[in-house]
Amino acid sequence: MSYNPDELIHTYIFGLDTSAKVDTSFVKDMSEIKVQILKQTPELIVNYSEYPKGFKILMNQYADKVEYITNYPLKEIRPGEFAVEFPLV
C-alpha cells in the first residue's frame, strides 16, 4: 500500500450529527480492503484505506467532524448515503 496524498483531490466534511455512509458493495471480501492508521491522538484519528477498483480514501476524525478525502468523487444517492463515481473505462 502506498499513501500518496496528491491522488486525493475530493474533500467531504460531515458534522458528527450527520451520518455519511459510502456504498462499498463492490467489495467482495473485507480482506480486499487495505487499511493503515496514520495518526491516532485524542484530538485526531487519521485512517487511509485502499479498496478494490482503485478507490482510495483518507478519513480524518476530529472531535466535532469527520473529513473524507478521496481519489474518486462521491455522489449522494440518498440522504447520508454516497456512491463512488468510478471513472469510465
TITORZA-726682 format. One record per residue (C-alpha): residue number from 1; x, y, z; residue in one letter. Coordinates in nm, 2 decimals. Layout:
BEGIN
 num      u      v      w residuo
 NUM      X      Y      Z       A
...
END
This chain:
BEGIN
 num      u      v      w residuo
   1   0.00   0.00   0.00       M
   2   0.14   0.34  -0.09       S
   3  -0.02   0.65   0.05       Y
   4   0.01   0.94  -0.20       N
   5  -0.18   1.25  -0.08       P
   6  -0.16   1.40  -0.43       D
   7  -0.41   1.14  -0.56       E
   8  -0.67   1.25  -0.31       L
   9  -0.85   1.55  -0.45       I
  10  -1.21   1.53  -0.34       H
  11  -1.30   1.66   0.01       T
  12  -1.62   1.60   0.20       Y
  13  -1.68   1.73   0.56       I
  14  -1.96   1.60   0.78       F
  15  -2.06   1.71   1.13       G
  16  -2.08   1.44   1.39       L
  17  -2.46   1.48   1.38       D
  18  -2.46   1.39   1.01       T
  19  -2.44   1.03   0.90       S
  20  -2.23   0.96   0.60       A
  21  -2.21   0.61   0.46       K
  22  -2.02   0.52   0.15       V
  23  -2.16   0.23  -0.05       D
  24  -1.88  -0.04  -0.08       T
  25  -2.10  -0.31  -0.23       S
  26  -1.82  -0.35  -0.49       F
  27  -1.61  -0.52  -0.22       V
  28  -1.65  -0.89  -0.23       K
  29  -1.44  -0.97   0.08       D
  30  -1.33  -0.74   0.37       M
  31  -0.98  -0.87   0.32       S
  32  -0.96  -0.68  -0.01       E
  33  -0.96  -0.35   0.19       I
  34  -0.61  -0.23   0.30       K
  35  -0.62   0.00   0.60       V
  36  -0.34   0.20   0.76       Q
  37  -0.37   0.41   1.07       I
  38  -0.15   0.72   1.00       L
  39  -0.22   0.91   1.32       K
  40  -0.41   0.84   1.65       Q
  41  -0.43   1.11   1.92       T
  42  -0.71   1.22   2.14       P
  43  -0.78   1.51   1.90       E
  44  -0.75   1.33   1.57       L
  45  -0.76   0.98   1.41       I
  46  -0.63   0.95   1.06       V
  47  -0.70   0.63   0.86       N
  48  -0.60   0.57   0.50       Y
  49  -0.78   0.29   0.31       S
  50  -0.74   0.13  -0.04       E
  51  -1.04  -0.05  -0.18       Y
  52  -1.08  -0.27  -0.49       P
  53  -1.12  -0.10  -0.82       K
  54  -0.86   0.17  -0.72       G
  55  -1.08   0.36  -0.47       F
  56  -0.87   0.54  -0.20       K
  57  -0.99   0.74   0.10       I
  58  -0.83   0.93   0.38       L
  59  -1.05   0.97   0.68       M
  60  -0.98   1.24   0.94       N
  61  -1.19   1.20   1.25       Q
  62  -1.19   1.51   1.48       Y
  63  -1.40   1.56   1.79       A
  64  -1.66   1.77   1.60       D
  65  -1.64   1.65   1.24       K
  66  -1.53   1.38   1.00       V
  67  -1.34   1.46   0.68       E
  68  -1.33   1.22   0.38       Y
  69  -1.07   1.29   0.12       I
  70  -1.09   1.06  -0.19       T
  71  -0.93   1.00  -0.52       N
  72  -1.27   0.95  -0.70       Y
  73  -1.57   1.17  -0.64       P
  74  -1.86   1.06  -0.42       L
  75  -2.22   1.11  -0.53       K
  76  -2.51   1.13  -0.28       E
  77  -2.76   0.87  -0.38       I
  78  -2.99   0.93  -0.08       R
  79  -2.96   1.15   0.23       P
  80  -2.64   1.04   0.41       G
  81  -2.56   0.77   0.15       E
  82  -2.29   0.80  -0.11       F
  83  -2.17   0.60  -0.41       A
  84  -1.82   0.61  -0.55       V
  85  -1.82   0.75  -0.91       E
  86  -1.56   0.53  -1.07       F
  87  -1.41   0.65  -1.40       P
  88  -1.54   0.51  -1.72       L
  89  -1.30   0.25  -1.86       V
END
